[in-house]
Amino acid sequence: MAQETITMNVDNMSCQHCSGMVKRTLEEISGISDVSVDLEGKKAVFTVAEQALAQTAVKEVTDAGYPAALT
């Protein structure tokens, strides 16, 4: 199974707490690793074990209060 790096736009991040929440939300999803969140750029970059996890990530981050979309 090939891993893939995903970049996601994330809205509503305004502070370190927000970016930390997005990072923790992504890290809690099994199959997602190497999470990096850019507060200023309003982006998250992470590695998925399978492509379907990218949509799971969008849903979980959006449900946490940070509307997200794949780039």
C-alpha positions in Angstrom: 0.0 0.0 0.0 1.5 3.3 -1.1 1.4 6.2 1.3 0.5 9.7 0.0 1.1 13.2 1.2 -2.0 15.3 1.5 -2.3 19.1 1.8 -5.5 20.5 3.2 -6.7 24.1 3.5 -8.1 24.8 7.0 -10.2 27.9 7.9 -10.9 29.5 11.3 -7.4 28.9 12.7 -6.4 32.1 14.5 -4.0 31.0 17.2 -1.6 28.3 18.4 -4.5 26.6 20.2 -6.4 26.3 17.0 -3.5 24.8 15.1 -2.8 22.4 18.0 -6.4 21.3 17.9 -6.3 20.6 14.2 -3.0 18.7 14.6 -4.4 16.6 17.5 -7.6 15.9 15.5 -5.6 14.6 12.5 -3.2 12.6 14.7 -6.1 10.7 16.3 -7.1 9.2 13.0 -5.6 5.8 12.5 -3.6 5.7 9.3 -2.6 9.3 9.3 1.0 10.3 10.2 3.6 13.1 9.8 1.1 15.8 10.6 2.3 19.4 10.2 0.0 22.5 10.6 0.8 25.9 9.2 -1.2 28.5 11.2 -0.2 31.5 9.0 -0.8 29.6 5.7 -3.9 28.0 7.1 -2.9 24.6 5.8 -2.3 21.1 7.2 0.0 18.6 5.5 0.0 14.9 6.5 0.6 11.4 5.2 -2.2 8.9 4.7 -1.9 5.1 4.5 -4.8 5.0 2.0 -6.5 7.7 0.0 -9.9 7.3 1.6 -8.5 8.7 4.8 -8.1 12.2 3.2 -11.9 12.6 3.1 -12.1 11.3 6.7 -9.6 14.0 7.7 -11.6 16.7 6.0 -14.7 15.6 7.8 -13.1 15.3 11.3 -11.3 18.7 11.1 -14.5 20.4 9.8 -16.5 18.7 12.6 -14.0 20.1 15.1 -14.9 23.6 14.0 -12.3 24.3 11.3 -13.8 24.0 7.8 -11.3 22.1 5.7 -10.9 21.2 2.0 -8.3 19.3 0.1 -6.1 21.3 -2.2 
